[in-house]
Amino acid sequence: VLSHVKAHALYISAAVSASDTNTKEKADLRKEAFNIQQRYLQLNAITYEQQAAKVDILKSKLKVIRERYEQRMKKPDQMIDKWTDNSPALPFISEMEEIMINCSEEMINFSGDLISESVEALSNNDRSPPCDFSVLAFGSLAKGEATPYSDLEYLFLIGEKTTDTEEYFQRLAMTSYVLIGNLGETTLDYMDVAELDQDKWYGESAKRG
């Protein structure tokens, strides 16, 4: 499975790095990533076109969040521009706290959309959740300090531990990973592809959103 995950990441990263003018190359790379994904996830009930449409919807949601908080950040930026040694810090701190808490809530909701899409993808392939479960946020999301570019970190708290439930939630985790990867913002340094180290590919060719 790990080799498939890395291969999927390589194709997505190559698609993101390809020239924007070469739409056919980008599409071909993403289609190959989809084929690799299907080999280990076996989500036979979804086509490449259907998945691409779902990814576009998620990208649009993320874009709206980012644009909203780009606008909201203008107010604290203006506070900094007018800052003096005698200025009280509390208004600036309060404004930033509110922005980050609100942004964290929206990014948690966005993560929920990703998980829901993943659950639906498995359910459409006759793999429904075998028990109750909760999704817990970690990192900046949990602390209320997220930005629209924060990593999405979470875990599954499951109601019953059996071979079947472990298999399902491992598959759910991989499905949600693939969906996040398809957004095209996971850089290859996260994947630890050792074969690329000597070529210094990390951070040079792989782009993030």
C-alpha positions in Angstrom: 0.0 0.0 0.0 2.8 2.4 0.9 4.4 2.2 -2.6 1.0 3.0 -4.1 0.6 6.0 -1.8 4.0 7.3 -2.8 3.3 6.7 -6.5 0.0 8.5 -6.2 1.7 11.5 -4.6 4.4 11.6 -7.3 1.8 11.8 -10.1 -0.3 14.4 -8.3 2.9 16.5 -7.6 4.0 16.2 -11.3 0.5 17.3 -12.4 0.7 20.3 -10.1 4.2 21.2 -11.3 3.3 20.8 -15.0 2.9 23.9 -17.1 -0.6 25.5 -16.8 -0.7 25.8 -20.5 -0.4 22.0 -21.0 -3.8 21.0 -19.8 -3.6 17.6 -21.5 -0.4 16.7 -19.7 -2.0 17.7 -16.4 -5.1 15.7 -17.1 -3.1 12.6 -18.1 -1.0 12.7 -15.0 -4.1 13.1 -12.8 -5.8 10.2 -14.6 -2.8 8.0 -13.9 -2.9 9.0 -10.3 -6.6 8.0 -10.3 -5.7 4.6 -11.8 -3.0 4.0 -9.1 -5.6 5.1 -6.4 -8.1 2.6 -7.8 -5.6 -0.3 -7.6 -5.3 -0.1 -3.9 -8.6 1.5 -2.8 -10.8 -0.2 -5.3 -13.5 2.5 -5.3 -15.1 1.0 -8.4 -18.4 3.0 -8.0 -16.7 6.3 -9.0 -15.3 7.4 -12.3 -12.4 9.8 -12.8 -14.7 12.5 -14.0 -17.0 12.1 -10.9 -14.0 12.3 -8.6 -12.6 15.3 -10.5 -15.9 17.1 -10.0 -15.9 16.4 -6.3 -12.3 17.6 -6.0 -13.2 20.8 -7.8 -16.0 21.4 -5.3 -13.6 21.0 -2.4 -11.1 23.3 -4.0 -13.8 25.9 -4.5 -14.8 25.7 -0.8 -11.1 26.1 0.3 -10.7 29.0 -2.1 -13.7 30.8 -0.5 -12.3 30.2 3.0 -8.9 31.6 1.9 -10.4 34.7 0.2 -12.6 35.4 3.3 -9.7 35.3 5.7 -7.4 37.3 3.4 -10.0 40.1 3.6 -10.4 39.7 7.4 -6.6 39.9 7.9 -6.6 43.4 6.4 -7.9 44.8 9.7 -5.1 43.5 12.0 -2.6 44.4 9.2 -3.8 48.0 9.4 -3.4 47.9 13.2 0.2 46.9 12.7 0.8 49.7 10.2 -0.4 52.2 12.9 1.4 50.5 15.7 3.4 52.6 18.2 5.2 51.7 21.4 2.4 53.4 23.3 -0.4 51.5 21.5 -2.4 49.0 23.6 -1.9 45.4 22.4 -5.2 44.1 23.5 -7.4 45.2 20.5 -4.9 43.6 18.1 -4.6 40.4 20.1 -8.4 40.1 20.5 -8.9 40.6 16.7 -6.3 37.9 15.9 -7.8 35.5 18.3 -11.2 35.9 16.9 -10.0 35.5 13.4 -8.0 32.3 14.1 -10.8 30.7 16.1 -13.3 31.4 13.3 -10.9 30.1 10.7 -10.2 27.0 12.7 -14.0 26.3 12.9 -14.3 26.7 9.1 -11.2 24.4 8.5 -12.7 21.8 10.8 -15.9 21.9 8.8 -13.9 21.6 5.6 -12.2 18.5 7.2 -15.6 17.2 8.0 -16.6 17.5 4.3 -13.5 15.5 3.4 -14.3 12.7 5.8 -18.0 12.7 4.7 -16.9 12.4 1.1 -14.6 9.5 2.0 -17.3 7.7 4.0 -19.7 8.1 1.1 -17.1 6.8 -1.4 -16.7 3.6 0.7 -20.4 3.2 1.3 -21.0 3.4 -2.4 -18.7 0.4 -2.7 -20.6 -1.6 -0.1 -18.2 -0.6 2.8 -20.3 1.1 5.4 -18.9 2.1 8.8 -19.0 -1.1 11.0 -19.4 0.8 14.3 -19.9 4.3 15.7 -16.9 6.6 15.5 -15.8 10.2 16.1 -13.2 12.3 14.3 -10.9 14.3 16.5 -8.9 17.3 15.3 -5.3 17.7 16.2 -2.6 20.5 15.9 -3.6 24.0 15.1 -7.2 23.0 14.3 -7.7 21.7 17.8 -6.0 24.7 19.4 -8.0 27.2 17.5 -4.9 28.6 15.8 -5.5 27.3 12.2 -5.0 29.3 9.0 -6.5 28.5 5.6 -3.2 26.8 4.8 -2.8 24.7 7.9 -2.2 21.0 7.8 -5.3 18.8 8.4 -4.5 16.5 11.3 -7.1 14.2 12.8 -7.7 10.7 14.2 -10.6 8.3 14.3 -12.0 7.3 17.7 -13.8 4.0 17.1 -16.5 2.4 19.2 -15.3 -1.1 18.8 -11.9 -2.7 18.0 -12.0 -5.8 15.8 -10.2 -6.9 12.7 -13.1 -5.7 10.6 -13.3 -2.2 12.2 -9.5 -1.8 12.0 -9.5 -2.7 8.3 -12.4 -0.3 7.6 -10.9 2.7 9.4 -7.4 2.1 7.8 -9.2 2.2 4.5 -11.1 5.3 5.5 -7.9 7.0 6.5 -6.3 6.1 3.2 -9.4 7.3 1.2 -9.4 10.6 3.0 -5.6 10.9 2.5 -6.1 10.4 -1.3 -8.8 13.0 -1.4 -6.6 15.5 0.4 -3.7 14.5 -2.0 -5.9 15.1 -5.0 -6.2 18.8 -3.9 -2.6 19.0 -5.1 -1.2 20.7 -2.0 0.7 17.9 -0.3 4.4 18.4 -0.9 6.6 15.3 -1.5 8.7 15.9 1.6 5.7 14.6 3.6 5.9 11.3 1.7 9.6 10.6 2.4 10.4 9.3 -1.1 14.0 8.4 -0.5 14.8 7.9 -4.2 14.2 11.6 -4.8 16.5 12.9 -2.0 19.7 13.0 -4.0 18.0 14.9 -6.9 16.9 17.6 -4.4 13.4 17.3 -5.8 11.8 18.4 -2.5 10.7 22.0 -2.5 12.0 22.7 -5.9 9.6 21.0 -8.3 6.8 20.1 -5.9 4.4 23.0 -5.4 1.9 23.6 -2.6 -1.3 25.7 -2.7 
